[in-house]
Amino acid sequence: MATESKGGLSDYVSTKIYQYELQTALYMLEPWEKALFNTLLLSIVSLSAVTLYQYTPLVFNKLMT
């Protein structure tokens, strides 16, 4: 009988973090470089989301009139 993993969610999250680090080549950076990269990426994504949320209604209103 195969052994099942007890920490399903924690294993899933750690696997996704590992995949993220492999895809972005973060695994070879130092911890402070990882933190800097992740901070920059998070701020770019969050500022883009705020911009979309704020200006999308204005664009649609101009297109409708």
N, C-alpha and C positions, 0 to 999 in steps of 0.2 A: 504494500500500500504506500502511495506517495505521501510524503510529508507536506502538509499545507502550511502556508505562511500565516502567522498569527497577527502580524501588524499590516493589514491590508492597505489602509490609507497611508500609513507612514512609508511603506515600501513603494507605493505608487508615486508619492511625492518625491521621494529620494531618487527614484528612477527617472522621473521627469526632470529633476534638477541636473542629474548626471547627463541626460540627453541634451539639455540646454547648454551645459558647459562644453560638451563635445562638438555640438553644431556651431557654436560661436568661438571655439578655440580658447575658452576661458580657463580650461583646466591647466594650462601652462603658465598662467599669470600668477603673480603674488596676490595675497589676500587684499592688499590695499588697491591694487590695480583692478581686481574684480569688483570691489566696492565702487570705485570711481566709474568704471564702465557701466555697471548696473544702475548707478545713480543717474548718469547721463541718459541712458536708455529710458529709464522710468520717467524722467522729466520731459523728454521729447515726446513720449507716448501720451503722458497726461496732459501736456500743453496742447497737443494735437486734438485730443478728445475734448478739451474745454473749448478750443477754437471751433471745432465742428458743432458742438452743442450750442455755442453762442451765435454763430454766424449762419448756420443752415436755415433758420427761419427767415432771416433777412434776405437771403438769396432766393428762397422760394417765393417770398412776397414780391420781390422785384420781377421774377419770372411770370408771376400770375397777372401782374398789372400791365 
